Amino acid sequence: MEISKAAIAEIHRMQSVRQRFDCKFRIGFTPGGCEHFYYSVDLTDAIAADDRLLEVNGIAVVIDRQQLAHLERLKLDYSEDLMGGGFRFENPIATHVCGCGNSFAIANVESERWQLPT
């Protein structure tokens, strides 16, 4: 996984807003969006038994082990435009990407596999 300098700056800004510089950056995906999956990002203190903790460019990154293979080559960037700021995702294994850039599909992976417990 690669995290750009702009994305690192935004993660640090998120941490400062929450006044939690020791929290970790969680990245993953859930079913939804225009394609099969939608990227999700957040700050967290919780690390589950199925999570993998990585250090990427000085950022502690938490990823669910089941999703790691689908995100390990991800390039994460951050930019702002007239519509506002946001993270930008470039995933080389995505077979389809929505115009918004946040929704994607992966060949041979069904969204039902990633349903969250209710």
Buried (B, 14 or more C-beta within 10 A) or exposed (E): BEBBEBBBEBBBEBBEEEEEEEBBBBBBBBBBBBBBBBBEBEBBEEEEEEBBEBEBBEBBBBBBEEBBEBBEEBBBBBEEEEEEEBBBBBBEBBEEBBEEBBBBBBEEBEBEEBEEEE
